[in-house]
């Protein structure tokens, strides 16, 4: 049995014993952000027997599935949870299969970087999860630093050769070929994250700044904000959640609804950004929600960079470490369901 399977098997007991407590949970205050641990059936595709519901898992990279659900993945292990909260897919890829950055083009098609060498991520492939087959989309000699998808298009942040720069580029998922550059080259060779809204506006997070680029390549916004683990997630309306070292707002209450004791403890560990496990570090990222001209830094789930929108109101984050992590649904006041 693999390490992940042993860990998850142990978590089943926790989830089962905590299940009876959830029904008696109080309702959240009307002004509170609601943080809900996500429980899902961890059985692999095709496994029979009783459901194996867990809410204690391992850290996952996340991508919204474009239909109200999301995909989570880590080291070749994948789960697809739909808009109803049901795990509709759960599988492990064979060794040697693409296992790099992953974003959803639609609920059943993923775009992935083919990471056959830990130092080199240049190939982009489409993964049809219905047929479990891969097809080539783009092959480049440059290294890809970040990946996003929207509509029928794929977006890449690609590092330059021989100089500390990167460019943002795009190509059609239906027409394999050479990506087209959007906007100028930017300084930086460190960690990156990108996302795209319905207008084709591209949002770029780096270790030192946030950049917003129009679909025609015009720089719409640029500001210096340092980040330990740069990340950005944007919904269709252009509401963006960024990670960065900003003072957390003190007037944003939160409420943890349901979940096992262990899941709630993990969330609590990361929900006091001024006194949590990262407080001794010189720099701690917090999540900042930017809606139009308004920004608010959230005082919970600090130090986390695995987050995605699942619709225009709610996000999902993966919170924790290999010793225990939780998928958390995040809803602003009045939007929890």
Phi, psi and omega in degrees: 000134182289164179302318181295320181293321179295317181298313183293323179299318178295326181291337181299321180297317179300312183297321183293317183288336181273347189302325183290344183277337189294320186298335183266004184295141178289162177282148181289152173300152185293340182260009187262143165287135185256125179249114186243115174299135182265124175257137180215160179282116187270007178294140176292155177310129177090347178289136176266198178085188183287150176302149180242075184283130179225155168230006176245117188221215181233163181299139180228144163283147188232148172212131175298145184269005180076002182226027177094355176246198180202160171253139170239143181209152177199123174052044177084002177258127187235144170222138176243116179249123187276184185296338178273359181086014181264134175283101184270343175218144175205113183208163174242132177283152177292152175304139180095346177288157176306136184214030181267212179299144186221132173224156182267130172273324173203180186301334184243000180238124179250147172256131185225150167272141181268100186263080178272345177226129185300338181265356194218118179230084188248334182273142175242131183231157171261135181243110176275106185282347173287314182264351182058045180235155180245146174223143183288140176244316181207140177231124187222154177273355179269167182261134180269130180260338180201159187218142175210164177212147176203135184060234178255016185246151177245140181239139183231145164253119190240130180283143179281161176275131169071004179210148185281069180225166171216158176234155173258130185223162181217155173207160180279136178291341181265357182222082180306142180168206183273129179296153177257131182286139176246116177076188184278175170282145180244152177287143175131139176228015182268192179301145182224161168213145177222155172207169188221141177259184185295336180275359183084008177288134184255133180248128186236128175246131176236182179291344186232346184203168174242134184229137175237128186235135176289167180294344178265358176100003179282135177282113183271330183203143177205125179214150179278115174218111180290149180214134177288317180229085186299134177208153174210140174224133184230141177269181184298329182279353181094010173285125186243140170250122181245154165261147179175169183268077178243148177299132180286139178291134183274345188258032181240092180287152177227161184216125178269120184253120176071193178095159176288166178300319180294319179296317180295323179296320179297315178299317181298325181300326184255014186253009173232089189296337180272348184221013182277193185294342180263002188296333181281347179285157181288338181215134180230127176284143169237163176275129178242124178265120178250115179239105186062234180268002183258133176235141176217123178272127187273136184273013180233162181055045180286156178073013183251141182234006180255095185212146178211149170282143173250342170204194183281356182242326191242149177241165170232137177234150171256120189236129176128198183230183177296342176278356179156126181219161183225139168273125186239125172276129184245120181233133176290168181309131177082358184250355181292141177207000000 
